[in-house]
Amino acid sequence: MKVLILGSGGREHAFAWKIKQSPKLTKLFIAPGNAGTAALGTNVPIDVNDFDSLKKYVLEQQINMVVVGPEVPLVAGISDYFSNDPSLKNVAVIGPKKSAALLEGSKDFAKNFMLKHNIPTAAYQTFGRADLAQGIKFLETLKPPYVLKADGLAAGKGVIISNNLDEAKTELTAMLNDAKFGEASAQVVIEEFLDGIELSVFVLTDGKSYKILPEAKDYKRIGEGDTGLNTGGMGSISPVPFADDAFMRKIEERIINPTINGLISDGLKYAGFIFFGLIKVNEEPVVIEYNVRMGDPEAESVIPRIKSDLLELFIGIADENLEEKTFEIEEKHASAIMQVAAGYPESYQKGDEITGLETVTDSLIFHAGTRIDDNNIILTNGGRVLAITSFGNSMEEALALSYKNAEKIKFKGNYYRKDLGKDLLKFIKK
């Protein structure tokens, strides 16, 4: 089977690393890929949102399956584009149809879906540009902190949490009137603040049955102690110590099952990953958000823990017989530490040489923002540059190995958080 992975980050490198191990694979392509994926398959210089160029390449190379990494092409309807084209309709696409991708593409759509199907989530109201005055009045009825979310896609940065009412009003005005997040904040969801600890849960589904993947805890803030600006993610840990069997049963019964059944009853065609962004509030799971693809940096700790053939699972999705596929999880702990460029998540420099990669032992390196120059030198090419993933018999052991190897890798302004997992120590039984 010939497979094309769309994307260029750590998630896509993790996919490529895992799919490469499948005996079902004959050739692997990654568009556009990075320096890490280049060692596993053929990087293709095509933008993930250039559907016409992707079509041409898929037909030329006789590709059988397209695995969609990022959310933007899914929300733009790449799955529909393939299924509606007679020349492409036999190419399997791992990713939901445009109508179902609204679960991530619109916060308001997702909230209405949860409300309709009795899925626990924070109370909320949605406001457009013409409703600014009502939005301000609604803020005045709430207690701090105030949570404002851009309705559309904002690259993980469209959420404002403020303890100050006047600041929240100013931010709402900036989002609605001044397009702080572009068209993504043409509508803003204001919701009640939930106090608890977050985790990410993932399923693979063919639209009828599903497999629950290993859960993960990711770290969004740039600074240690969860301070500073939000990022795309500074690392992840799997499994999550507080997500015991009883808690995971609650998640499946109250959130996963109703979501799958809701998609079916609403006629929303779904094939691929569903990411449940959850928070544990007083021992109960509550949904913060849906994503319609695998998380990143969660993929870098979750995908390595899948012992089964990932491509075989994707084939089960395409053939709608996922239920028949075997699924095994590695019991060991995995940790992924993200190394980022100086200045990230604001302005940062690209094109700096990365050294020390060849000295890393006993860890996996997933490239996120890298490229190879004409002299075969690996350079930085993004804000999040590398993820160092390690296994261990405990969370602490896995983290220690990742940190040991992170010290060996150098590039200008290299930064990574050194406090991952500290918030989870209190949940670990000694």
C-alpha positions as CSV (number, residue, x, y, z in Angstrom):
1,M,0.0,0.0,0.0
2,K,1.2,3.5,-0.9
3,V,0.5,6.1,1.8
4,L,0.7,9.9,1.7
5,I,0.9,11.7,5.1
6,L,-0.1,15.4,5.0
7,G,1.8,17.7,7.4
8,S,5.3,18.8,8.5
9,G,5.3,18.5,12.3
10,G,6.2,16.2,15.1
11,R,2.8,14.5,14.8
12,E,3.5,13.6,11.1
13,H,7.0,12.4,11.9
14,A,5.5,10.1,14.6
15,F,2.9,8.8,12.0
16,A,5.7,8.2,9.5
17,W,7.9,6.4,12.0
18,K,5.0,4.1,13.0
19,I,3.6,3.5,9.5
20,K,7.1,2.7,8.2
21,Q,7.0,-0.4,10.5
22,S,4.0,-1.9,8.8
23,P,4.4,-4.9,6.5
24,K,1.4,-3.6,4.5
25,L,3.4,-0.5,3.4
26,T,5.1,-0.4,0.0
27,K,6.0,3.3,-0.3
28,L,5.6,6.3,2.0
29,F,5.3,10.0,1.0
30,I,5.0,13.0,3.3
31,A,3.8,16.4,2.1
32,P,5.6,18.6,2.8
33,G,7.4,16.7,5.6
34,N,10.6,17.7,7.4
35,A,14.2,16.6,8.0
36,G,13.0,13.7,10.1
37,T,10.4,12.3,7.7
38,A,13.0,12.5,4.8
39,A,14.8,9.5,6.4
40,L,11.6,7.4,6.3
41,G,10.0,8.3,3.0
42,T,9.8,10.8,0.2
43,N,9.1,14.4,1.1
44,V,6.9,16.1,-1.4
45,P,7.0,20.0,-1.6
46,I,3.2,20.4,-1.8
47,D,1.2,22.6,0.6
48,V,-1.4,20.6,2.6
49,N,-4.1,23.0,1.5
50,D,-3.3,22.8,-2.2
51,F,-5.9,20.1,-3.0
52,D,-5.5,20.3,-6.8
53,S,-1.7,19.7,-6.6
54,L,-2.3,16.9,-4.1
55,K,-4.8,15.3,-6.5
56,K,-2.3,15.4,-9.3
57,Y,0.4,13.8,-7.2
58,V,-1.8,11.1,-5.7
59,L,-2.9,10.0,-9.2
60,E,0.7,10.1,-10.6
61,Q,2.0,8.0,-7.8
62,Q,-1.0,5.7,-7.5
63,I,-1.3,6.5,-3.8
64,N,-3.9,4.4,-2.0
65,M,-4.3,6.3,1.3
66,V,-4.0,9.9,2.5
67,V,-3.5,10.4,6.3
68,V,-4.3,14.0,7.2
69,G,-2.2,15.4,10.1
70,P,-3.3,19.0,10.6
71,E,-6.8,20.4,11.1
72,V,-6.9,23.1,8.4
73,P,-7.3,20.9,5.4
74,L,-9.9,18.8,7.2
75,V,-12.0,21.9,8.1
76,A,-11.5,23.0,4.5
77,G,-13.0,19.8,3.2
78,I,-10.2,17.6,1.9
79,S,-12.1,14.4,2.7
80,D,-15.1,15.6,0.7
81,Y,-12.8,16.8,-2.2
82,F,-11.4,13.2,-2.6
83,S,-14.7,11.4,-2.2
84,N,-16.6,13.7,-4.6
85,D,-14.0,13.2,-7.4
86,P,-14.5,10.1,-9.5
87,S,-10.8,9.7,-10.1
88,L,-10.0,9.9,-6.3
89,K,-13.0,8.2,-4.7
90,N,-11.1,4.9,-4.2
91,V,-8.3,6.7,-2.3
92,A,-8.9,6.3,1.4
93,V,-8.7,9.5,3.5
94,I,-8.1,9.2,7.2
95,G,-10.0,12.3,8.4
96,P,-13.6,13.4,8.8
97,K,-15.8,15.1,6.3
98,K,-16.1,18.9,6.4
99,S,-19.5,18.8,8.2
100,A,-18.0,16.7,11.0
101,A,-14.8,18.7,11.1
102,L,-16.8,21.6,12.4
103,L,-16.4,20.0,15.8
104,E,-13.0,21.7,15.7
105,G,-13.7,24.3,13.1
106,S,-16.4,26.0,15.2
107,K,-16.4,26.2,19.0
108,D,-20.1,27.2,18.8
109,F,-21.0,24.2,16.7
110,A,-19.1,21.9,19.1
111,K,-20.9,23.4,22.1
112,N,-24.3,23.0,20.5
113,F,-23.4,19.4,19.6
114,M,-22.5,18.7,23.3
115,L,-25.6,20.3,24.5
116,K,-27.8,18.4,22.1
117,H,-26.2,15.0,23.1
118,N,-26.0,15.6,26.8
119,I,-22.2,15.6,26.9
120,P,-20.8,17.4,29.9
121,T,-19.2,20.8,29.1
122,A,-18.9,24.3,30.6
123,A,-22.0,26.7,30.4
124,Y,-21.5,29.2,27.6
125,Q,-23.0,31.8,25.2
126,T,-21.8,32.9,21.8
127,F,-21.6,36.5,20.5
128,G,-20.9,38.0,17.1
129,R,-19.7,41.5,16.2
130,A,-23.2,42.9,16.4
131,D,-23.6,41.5,19.9
132,L,-20.6,43.1,21.6
133,A,-22.8,45.0,24.1
134,Q,-24.7,41.8,25.1
135,G,-21.3,40.0,25.4
136,I,-20.1,42.7,27.8
137,K,-23.3,42.4,29.8
138,F,-22.9,38.6,29.9
139,L,-19.3,39.0,31.2
140,E,-20.7,41.1,34.1
141,T,-22.9,38.2,35.2
142,L,-19.9,35.9,35.5
143,K,-17.4,35.4,38.3
144,P,-13.6,35.5,37.4
145,P,-11.7,34.0,35.7
146,Y,-13.3,34.9,32.4
147,V,-12.8,32.5,29.4
148,L,-13.1,33.9,25.9
149,K,-12.6,31.6,22.9
150,A,-12.4,32.5,19.2
151,D,-15.1,30.4,17.4
152,G,-12.8,29.4,14.5
153,L,-9.4,28.0,14.0
154,A,-6.6,30.1,15.6
155,A,-3.7,27.7,15.6
156,G,-4.2,26.9,19.3
157,K,-3.9,30.5,20.3
158,G,-7.5,31.8,20.2
159,V,-8.2,31.4,24.0
160,I,-8.1,34.2,26.5
161,I,-8.4,33.6,30.2
162,S,-8.5,36.7,32.4
163,N,-9.0,37.4,36.1
164,N,-9.9,41.0,35.5
165,L,-13.3,42.0,34.2
166,D,-12.2,45.2,32.5
167,E,-9.4,43.3,30.8
168,A,-11.9,40.6,29.7
169,K,-14.1,43.3,28.2
170,T,-11.1,44.8,26.3
171,E,-10.1,41.5,25.0
172,L,-13.7,40.7,23.8
173,T,-13.7,44.1,22.0
174,A,-10.4,43.3,20.4
175,M,-11.5,39.9,19.3
176,L,-14.9,41.0,17.8
177,N,-14.3,44.6,16.6
178,D,-10.5,44.5,15.9
179,A,-10.3,40.9,14.5
180,K,-7.5,40.0,17.0
181,F,-7.6,36.5,15.7
182,G,-8.8,37.4,12.2
183,E,-11.9,35.7,10.9
184,A,-11.6,33.1,13.7
185,S,-12.9,35.6,16.2
186,A,-15.8,36.9,14.1
187,Q,-17.7,35.0,16.8
188,V,-16.6,34.5,20.4
189,V,-17.7,31.9,22.8
190,I,-17.7,33.1,26.4
191,E,-17.9,30.2,28.9
192,E,-17.7,29.5,32.6
193,F,-14.3,28.8,34.0
194,L,-13.7,25.2,35.1
195,D,-11.2,24.5,37.9
196,G,-9.4,21.2,37.6
197,I,-6.6,19.3,35.9
198,E,-6.6,18.7,32.1
199,L,-5.9,15.6,30.0
200,S,-6.2,14.6,26.4
201,V,-8.1,11.4,25.3
202,F,-8.1,10.1,21.7
203,V,-10.0,7.6,19.7
204,L,-9.7,6.1,16.3
205,T,-13.1,5.6,14.7
206,D,-14.6,4.3,11.4
207,G,-17.8,6.1,12.2
208,K,-19.4,3.1,13.9
209,S,-16.9,1.5,16.3
210,Y,-13.8,2.9,17.9
211,K,-10.5,2.1,19.6
212,I,-9.4,4.2,22.6
213,L,-5.8,5.2,22.3
214,P,-3.5,5.9,25.2
215,E,-4.4,9.2,27.0
216,A,-1.9,12.0,27.5
217,K,-1.2,15.2,29.5
218,D,0.3,18.0,27.5
219,Y,1.8,21.3,28.6
220,K,0.6,24.4,26.7
221,R,2.4,27.4,28.4
222,I,5.9,28.5,27.4
223,G,7.1,29.0,31.0
224,E,7.7,26.6,33.8
225,G,5.0,26.4,36.4
226,D,2.5,26.8,33.5
227,T,3.3,30.5,33.1
228,G,3.6,32.8,30.1
229,L,2.0,32.6,26.6
230,N,0.1,29.6,25.2
231,T,2.1,27.5,22.6
232,G,1.2,24.6,20.4
233,G,2.5,22.4,23.2
234,M,5.8,22.1,25.1
235,G,5.7,18.4,25.7
236,S,3.5,15.4,26.7
237,I,3.3,12.5,29.0
238,S,1.4,9.2,28.7
239,P,-0.2,7.5,30.6
240,V,-1.7,10.1,32.9
241,P,-1.5,9.0,36.6
242,F,-5.0,10.2,37.7
243,A,-6.7,8.6,34.7
244,D,-7.4,5.3,36.4
245,D,-9.8,2.6,35.1
246,A,-12.8,4.1,36.9
247,F,-12.2,7.6,35.5
248,M,-11.6,6.3,32.0
249,R,-14.9,4.3,32.2
250,K,-16.7,7.6,33.0
251,I,-15.1,9.2,30.0
252,E,-16.1,6.4,27.7
253,E,-19.7,6.2,29.1
254,R,-20.4,9.9,29.4
255,I,-18.3,11.4,26.6
256,I,-16.9,9.0,24.0
257,N,-20.1,6.8,23.5
258,P,-22.5,9.8,23.3
259,T,-20.1,11.6,20.8
260,I,-19.9,8.6,18.5
261,N,-23.7,8.0,18.7
262,G,-24.3,11.8,18.2
263,L,-22.2,11.8,15.0
264,I,-24.2,8.8,13.7
265,S,-27.6,10.3,14.6
266,D,-26.7,13.7,13.2
267,G,-25.5,12.1,9.9
268,L,-22.0,13.3,10.3
269,K,-19.6,11.1,8.4
270,Y,-16.5,10.5,10.5
271,A,-13.3,8.5,9.8
272,G,-10.1,9.1,11.8
273,F,-9.0,10.6,15.1
274,I,-11.2,12.3,17.6
275,F,-9.3,14.3,20.2
276,F,-11.2,15.0,23.5
277,G,-9.7,17.9,25.4
278,L,-10.9,17.1,28.9
279,I,-10.7,18.5,32.4
280,K,-11.2,16.6,35.7
281,V,-13.5,18.6,37.9
282,N,-14.3,17.1,41.3
283,E,-13.6,13.6,40.0
284,E,-15.8,14.1,37.0
285,P,-14.7,14.4,33.3
286,V,-15.9,17.5,31.4
287,V,-15.2,18.4,27.7
288,I,-13.2,21.6,27.1
289,E,-13.0,21.1,23.3
290,Y,-12.9,18.6,20.4
291,N,-10.2,18.4,17.8
292,V,-10.7,16.3,14.7
293,R,-7.1,15.1,14.3
294,M,-4.4,13.6,16.5
295,G,-2.9,16.1,19.0
296,D,0.6,17.5,18.8
297,P,2.8,17.1,21.0
298,E,0.6,14.3,22.4
299,A,1.2,12.2,19.3
300,E,4.9,12.0,20.2
301,S,4.1,10.2,23.4
302,V,0.9,8.4,22.4
303,I,1.9,6.9,19.0
304,P,5.0,5.1,20.3
305,R,2.8,3.4,22.9
306,I,0.6,1.8,20.2
307,K,2.0,-1.8,19.8
308,S,-0.5,-2.7,17.0
309,D,0.1,-2.0,13.3
310,L,-1.2,1.6,12.8
311,L,-1.6,1.2,9.1
312,E,-3.7,-1.9,9.7
313,L,-5.9,0.2,12.0
314,F,-6.2,2.9,9.3
315,I,-7.2,0.2,6.7
316,G,-9.9,-0.9,9.2
317,I,-11.2,2.7,9.2
318,A,-11.2,2.8,5.4
319,D,-13.0,-0.5,5.2
320,E,-15.3,0.3,8.1
321,N,-14.3,-2.9,10.0
322,L,-12.1,-1.3,12.7
323,E,-13.9,-3.4,15.3
324,E,-12.3,-6.5,13.9
325,K,-8.7,-5.2,14.2
326,T,-6.5,-6.1,17.2
327,F,-5.3,-3.3,19.3
328,E,-2.5,-3.4,21.9
329,I,-0.9,-0.7,24.0
330,E,2.6,-0.6,25.4
331,E,2.4,-0.6,29.3
332,K,5.6,1.5,29.7
333,H,5.5,5.2,30.3
334,A,6.4,7.7,27.5
335,S,7.5,11.3,27.8
336,A,8.0,13.8,25.0
337,I,10.0,17.0,25.6
338,M,9.6,19.8,23.0
339,Q,12.7,21.9,22.2
340,V,11.7,25.3,20.8
341,A,13.4,28.2,19.1
342,A,14.3,31.4,21.1
343,G,11.4,33.8,21.0
344,Y,8.7,31.2,20.4
345,P,5.6,31.5,20.5
346,E,6.2,35.0,19.3
347,S,8.8,36.0,16.6
348,Y,11.6,33.5,16.3
349,Q,14.6,32.8,14.0
350,K,14.8,30.0,11.4
351,G,17.8,28.5,9.7
352,D,20.1,27.7,12.7
353,E,22.2,24.5,12.6
354,I,21.2,21.7,14.9
355,T,24.0,19.6,16.4
356,G,24.2,16.6,18.7
357,L,21.4,14.5,17.1
358,E,23.8,11.6,16.4
359,T,24.8,11.5,20.1
360,V,21.3,10.7,21.4
361,T,20.8,7.1,22.6
362,D,17.8,5.2,23.9
363,S,15.3,8.0,22.9
364,L,13.3,8.7,19.8
365,I,13.7,12.1,18.1
366,F,10.7,13.4,16.3
367,H,11.3,16.5,14.1
368,A,8.7,19.2,14.3
369,G,10.3,22.3,12.6
370,T,13.4,21.2,10.7
371,R,14.7,21.1,7.2
372,I,17.8,19.8,5.4
373,D,19.9,22.3,3.4
374,D,21.9,21.6,0.2
375,N,24.9,20.5,2.3
376,N,22.9,17.9,4.2
377,I,22.9,19.9,7.4
378,I,19.8,19.9,9.5
379,L,18.5,23.4,10.3
380,T,15.7,24.8,12.4
381,N,12.6,25.7,10.4
382,G,9.8,26.4,12.9
383,G,9.0,27.5,16.5
384,R,8.7,24.0,17.8
385,V,11.8,22.3,16.5
386,L,12.2,18.8,18.0
387,A,10.5,16.4,20.4
388,I,12.7,13.9,22.4
389,T,10.6,10.9,23.4
390,S,11.7,8.2,25.9
391,F,10.2,5.1,27.5
392,G,10.5,4.2,31.1
393,N,9.0,1.9,33.8
394,S,7.7,5.1,35.4
395,M,6.9,8.6,34.4
396,E,10.0,9.9,36.3
397,E,12.3,7.4,34.5
398,A,11.0,8.3,31.1
399,L,11.4,12.0,31.8
400,A,14.9,11.6,33.1
401,L,16.0,9.9,29.9
402,S,14.4,12.5,27.7
403,Y,16.0,15.3,29.7
404,K,19.4,13.6,29.6
405,N,19.3,13.4,25.8
406,A,17.8,16.9,25.4
407,E,21.1,18.2,26.9
408,K,23.0,16.7,24.0
409,I,21.1,18.6,21.3
410,K,22.2,22.2,20.5
411,F,20.9,25.0,18.4
412,K,20.9,28.8,18.8
413,G,18.5,29.8,21.6
414,N,17.4,26.2,22.2
415,Y,14.8,26.2,25.0
416,Y,12.7,23.5,26.7
417,R,10.7,23.3,29.9
418,K,12.4,21.4,32.7
419,D,9.3,20.9,34.9
420,L,7.2,18.5,32.9
421,G,5.3,16.0,35.1
422,K,5.8,17.9,38.4
423,D,2.1,18.6,38.5
424,L,1.4,14.9,38.3
425,L,3.6,13.6,41.1
426,K,0.9,14.1,43.7
427,F,-1.2,11.5,41.9
428,I,1.5,8.8,41.8
429,K,1.1,6.2,44.5
430,K,4.4,5.4,46.2
